[in-house]
Amino acid sequence: MRSGPREICTPFRPIPLEIPEGMKHNEFFNSTENLEDLVNNNGLLVNPENLLLYRKALGHSTEFDCSIIYNTSKLILNPLGRPVRRTQVSEEVKHAWNRMNQIIIDYMLEQYPDPGKALILAGEASLDATWPLSSPGVPSIRMLHNHFVVFPMEELKNAKLADPDNPNLTDGGQHSLFQAYMRNVYREFFESALDLKILKPASDLDACIGLTGYPQGLPSWEVSGGADALRDVHFWKEYDEVLKGFIDFYRTFFSQVSTHNAPMLPDVYFPEEVESVLLFNNDFMKTAKKVRDHCITDAKYANAIRWQPAFKQLIYRNDGGKLIVTISQNSIGNAITELLGVVVNRVPDEAAYKNREPALIARLMEVRRRLIEADLGDGIATAYWPKE
């Protein structure tokens, strides 16, 4: 079978929300009113740390699909002031967040033990709070959230091949920019800065999903110990180290793009490595100049730049059953599934969704039960399910 990105069609029930006159869709989706609808119609569980587990109304998959969002909509009314990554939340919130992640991933691996039959992924999306609300493709809810998705492999095998030039798959050119001009220094920085014990570098072959041929060119790490390692708090500390390394690289690069010979940022996580590996590397500085010169002469290109760290960080299972961690410097707002070569075309089809809904909800209820049992929250009642 030919390897390549797949495009699938996923049905959803049309959302009965009226957008107030004079508001754009993306403006309304950031409102407290919209978040109330998310809780009341799709909420599964909430805890005192304001972590909300919910069914994805516009989902990626009808097999298994849910998210956890750090719902600060009532705590921080300014959408541009809300936390958008784990490094911006308290240790108490992060602790509960990590335990919830571990339990949900464990459930997915338990229910779908065969990597040949199911593609499993869990990942964090950074919703960059510096992007103008009016920009096309802006994320709809500016709050830190994770996705948990299962795709049946048979469905992916039967799906049509996606256009490899789809801008979401190519990441708007910035992924190719990093890989084409700074691939070596990018990886060298990770290797130099990060002191990892549980995560070990994975080869491109190990990281790749054979059916789709993705991810492509991303730094990736194998989780030593597999699913058991996710029960170790040190795994989650290392997961954060990967994110911190990425943030240092991204912020340092775009500081040089913004300002010729800019001084090292005062709040980097790995100052010694930033100085020795990045700021003294000719390829790194040459590429920053290339982007800066392009920005000066091309208004459209400059407007598309996301100056603050924008990323997707994934835990997924490869073809051999190993758990892999990867991180992408996404710039367009592409769906997290597209890092693994899965393009989701959501289509409104209430009848098709209704046929698949009972099995999906049954799985979500079991996940909720396990989280409640672990003292990670209380159930939420909706029109579709009871509180308990």
C-alpha positions in Angstrom: 0.0 0.0 0.0 1.3 3.4 -0.9 2.6 5.5 2.0 1.4 9.1 2.2 -0.8 11.5 4.3 -4.4 10.5 4.6 -7.5 12.7 4.4 -10.6 11.3 6.3 -14.1 12.6 6.7 -15.4 12.8 10.3 -19.1 13.5 10.8 -20.3 15.9 13.6 -23.6 17.1 15.0 -24.1 20.8 14.0 -23.6 23.0 17.1 -26.8 24.9 18.0 -25.0 28.2 18.8 -26.0 31.6 17.7 -23.2 34.0 17.1 -24.2 37.5 18.3 -24.6 40.0 15.5 -21.5 41.9 14.8 -19.1 39.3 16.3 -16.8 37.1 14.3 -16.8 33.3 15.0 -13.3 33.3 16.4 -14.2 36.2 18.7 -17.2 34.4 20.1 -15.4 31.1 20.5 -13.0 32.9 23.0 -15.9 34.2 25.1 -17.1 33.0 28.5 -20.5 32.4 27.0 -19.1 29.9 24.5 -17.1 28.1 27.2 -20.3 27.8 29.3 -21.9 26.0 26.3 -18.8 23.7 26.1 -19.3 22.8 29.7 -23.0 22.3 29.6 -23.3 20.4 26.3 -20.0 18.5 26.2 -18.5 18.7 29.6 -17.5 15.3 31.2 -15.6 16.2 34.4 -14.2 19.2 36.2 -11.8 19.5 39.1 -10.8 22.3 41.6 -7.7 23.0 39.5 -10.1 24.2 36.7 -9.2 21.4 34.4 -12.2 20.5 32.3 -12.5 17.1 30.4 -14.9 17.4 27.5 -16.1 15.6 24.4 -14.9 17.3 21.2 -18.1 18.7 19.5 -16.1 19.2 16.3 -14.0 16.1 16.7 -11.1 14.5 14.9 -12.4 10.9 15.4 -15.7 9.2 16.3 -13.7 6.3 17.7 -12.3 8.1 20.7 -11.8 11.8 21.0 -11.7 14.1 24.0 -9.8 17.0 25.4 -8.7 18.6 28.7 -8.7 22.3 28.8 -7.4 24.6 31.5 -10.6 26.6 31.7 -9.6 30.0 32.8 -12.4 31.7 31.0 -14.0 33.1 34.2 -10.7 33.7 36.0 -9.0 35.6 33.2 -11.5 37.5 31.0 -8.8 38.8 28.6 -8.3 36.0 26.1 -4.8 37.3 25.3 -3.8 36.9 29.0 -4.6 33.2 29.5 -2.0 30.5 29.9 -1.3 28.7 26.6 1.4 26.2 27.6 2.4 24.0 30.6 5.3 26.3 31.6 2.7 29.0 32.5 0.7 27.1 35.0 1.2 26.3 38.7 2.8 23.1 39.9 -0.6 22.0 41.5 -2.4 22.4 38.1 0.5 20.6 36.3 0.5 17.7 38.8 -3.3 17.1 38.3 -2.9 17.6 34.5 -0.1 15.0 34.2 -2.1 12.4 36.2 -5.1 12.9 34.0 -2.9 12.5 30.9 -1.4 9.3 32.2 -4.8 7.7 33.0 -6.4 8.6 29.7 -3.3 7.4 27.7 -3.3 4.2 29.7 -7.0 3.6 28.8 -6.3 4.1 25.1 -3.4 1.7 25.2 -5.5 -0.9 27.1 -8.5 -0.7 24.8 -6.4 -0.6 21.6 -3.4 -2.8 22.3 -2.5 -3.5 18.6 -0.6 -0.7 16.8 -1.6 -2.3 13.5 -5.3 -1.7 14.3 -5.3 1.8 15.9 -3.3 5.0 15.7 -3.1 6.5 19.2 -2.0 10.0 20.0 -2.1 12.5 22.9 -0.8 16.0 22.6 -0.7 19.5 23.8 -1.5 22.5 21.5 0.0 25.9 22.2 -2.5 28.5 21.4 -0.2 31.5 21.0 -1.7 34.5 22.7 0.2 37.0 20.6 -1.6 36.2 17.3 -4.1 38.8 16.4 -7.7 37.6 16.9 -8.6 38.7 13.4 -5.9 36.5 11.7 -7.2 33.7 9.5 -6.7 30.3 11.0 -6.5 31.7 14.5 -7.1 29.0 17.1 -10.7 29.2 18.4 -10.1 28.8 22.1 -7.0 30.5 23.6 -6.4 28.3 26.5 -4.0 25.4 27.1 -5.5 22.1 26.2 -4.6 18.5 25.3 -6.2 16.2 22.7 -6.6 12.5 23.1 -7.5 10.7 19.8 -7.7 7.2 18.4 -8.0 6.5 14.7 -8.9 3.0 13.4 -6.0 2.0 11.0 -8.5 0.4 8.7 -10.2 3.8 8.3 -6.9 5.4 7.5 -6.0 2.7 5.0 -9.2 3.2 3.2 -9.0 7.0 3.2 -7.9 8.9 0.1 -4.3 10.3 -0.1 -4.1 13.9 1.1 -2.5 16.6 -0.9 1.1 16.7 0.3 1.2 20.4 -0.4 -1.6 21.1 2.0 -0.3 24.1 4.0 -1.2 22.5 7.3 1.0 19.5 6.4 3.8 21.7 5.3 3.4 24.0 8.3 3.4 27.2 6.3 7.1 26.9 5.3 8.5 27.4 8.8 9.0 23.7 9.4 10.9 23.4 6.1 12.8 26.5 7.1 14.0 24.9 10.4 14.8 21.6 8.7 16.4 23.0 5.5 18.8 25.5 7.2 19.1 24.6 10.8 18.5 20.9 11.1 21.9 20.1 12.6 22.0 23.0 15.1 18.4 22.3 16.1 19.1 18.7 17.1 22.5 19.6 18.6 20.9 22.1 20.9 18.4 19.5 22.2 21.2 17.0 22.7 23.4 19.6 24.5 20.7 21.2 26.7 18.6 18.3 27.8 19.7 15.8 30.4 17.2 13.0 29.8 17.1 9.5 31.4 13.7 8.2 30.4 13.5 9.8 27.0 16.1 8.6 24.5 16.6 9.9 20.9 14.5 8.0 18.3 15.6 7.4 14.7 13.5 8.9 11.9 12.5 5.3 11.0 11.3 4.6 14.5 9.4 7.9 14.7 7.6 7.4 11.4 4.1 6.0 10.9 4.6 3.7 7.9 1.1 4.3 6.4 1.3 8.1 6.3 5.1 8.7 6.2 4.8 11.2 9.1 6.2 12.8 11.2 8.8 14.2 8.9 12.1 15.5 10.2 11.1 16.3 13.7 13.3 15.6 16.8 11.7 12.6 18.5 12.4 10.5 21.6 11.4 7.0 22.5 9.9 6.5 26.0 12.0 4.0 27.8 9.7 1.7 29.7 6.7 2.4 27.6 3.4 3.0 29.3 4.8 2.2 32.7 7.1 5.2 32.4 4.1 7.5 32.2 3.3 6.6 35.9 6.7 8.0 36.9 6.6 11.8 37.7 10.2 12.0 36.2 8.8 11.2 32.8 6.6 14.3 32.9 9.5 16.4 34.1 11.5 15.3 31.1 8.5 15.9 28.9 8.6 19.5 30.2 12.3 19.7 29.5 11.7 19.0 25.9 9.2 21.8 25.8 11.6 24.2 27.6 14.3 23.4 25.1 12.0 24.0 22.2 10.9 27.4 23.7 14.5 28.5 24.1 15.3 27.6 20.5 12.2 29.3 19.1 12.4 32.5 21.1 16.1 32.9 20.6 15.7 32.4 16.8 12.9 34.9 16.4 14.6 37.4 18.7 17.4 37.4 16.1 14.9 37.6 13.3 13.4 40.6 14.9 16.6 42.5 15.9 20.1 42.2 14.4 22.5 40.8 16.9 20.0 40.9 19.7 21.3 40.1 23.2 20.4 36.7 24.8 17.0 36.8 26.3 17.1 37.3 30.1 14.7 34.4 30.9 15.9 31.4 28.9 16.0 28.0 30.5 19.4 26.9 29.2 21.5 30.1 29.0 24.9 28.3 28.5 23.6 26.2 25.6 21.8 29.2 24.0 25.0 31.1 24.1 27.4 28.4 22.9 25.2 26.3 20.6 22.9 28.9 19.1 24.2 32.4 19.2 27.7 31.4 18.1 26.4 29.2 15.2 26.8 30.7 11.7 23.9 28.6 10.2 21.6 29.8 13.0 22.4 33.5 12.6 22.5 33.3 8.8 19.0 31.8 8.7 17.7 34.5 11.1 19.1 37.1 8.7 17.4 35.3 5.8 14.0 35.5 7.5 14.5 39.1 8.6 15.3 40.2 5.1 12.3 38.4 3.8 10.1 40.1 6.4 11.3 43.5 5.4 10.4 43.0 1.8 7.2 40.8 2.0 4.4 42.2 4.2 2.3 39.0 3.8 5.2 36.8 4.9 5.9 39.0 7.9 2.3 39.0 9.0 2.3 35.2 9.1 5.2 35.0 11.5 4.3 33.9 15.0 6.8 35.7 17.1 6.2 33.8 20.3 6.6 30.0 20.7 3.9 28.1 18.8 4.1 24.3 19.0 2.4 21.0 19.1 3.9 18.3 21.4 2.8 14.7 21.0 3.0 11.3 22.6 2.0 8.7 20.2 2.5 5.0 19.5 4.6 3.9 16.5 4.2 0.9 14.3 6.3 -1.3 16.6 4.2 -0.4 19.7 6.8 2.0 21.2 5.7 5.3 22.7 7.3 8.3 20.9 7.5 11.9 22.0 7.9 14.7 19.4 7.5 18.4 19.1 6.8 20.6 16.1 7.4 24.3 15.5 4.0 24.8 13.9 3.1 28.2 12.5 -0.2 27.9 10.8 -2.4 26.5 13.6 -2.5 23.1 12.0 -4.4 20.3 13.7 -2.4 18.1 16.0 -3.3 15.0 13.9 -1.6 16.5 10.9 1.8 16.0 12.5 1.2 12.3 12.0 -0.1 12.8 8.4 -3.8 12.7 9.2 -5.9 15.5 7.7 -9.5 15.6 9.1 -12.3 16.9 7.0 -15.2 17.6 9.4 -18.6 17.3 7.8 -22.0 18.1 9.4 -23.9 14.8 9.4 -26.2 14.3 12.4 -27.4 10.9 11.3 -23.9 9.5 10.8 -22.7 11.0 14.1 -25.7 9.6 16.0 -24.9 6.1 14.8 -21.4 6.3 16.3 -22.3 8.3 19.3 -23.3 5.6 21.8 -20.0 3.7 21.5 -18.0 6.9 21.7 -19.8 8.1 24.8 -19.5 4.7 26.5 -15.7 5.0 26.2 -15.7 8.5 27.5 -17.8 7.5 30.5 -15.3 4.8 31.4 -12.4 7.3 31.2 -14.4 9.7 33.4 -15.1 6.9 35.9 -11.4 6.2 36.2 -10.6 9.8 36.7 -13.2 10.2 39.4 -11.9 7.1 41.1 -8.4 8.6 41.2 -9.8 11.8 42.8 -9.2 13.9 39.7 -12.6 15.5 39.5 -16.4 15.3 39.6 -18.7 14.3 36.8 -20.8 16.9 34.8 -24.4 16.2 33.8 -25.5 17.2 30.2 -28.4 16.4 28.0 -26.4 13.4 26.7 -25.2 11.8 30.0 -25.8 11.9 33.8 -23.4 13.3 36.4 -22.4 9.8 37.6 
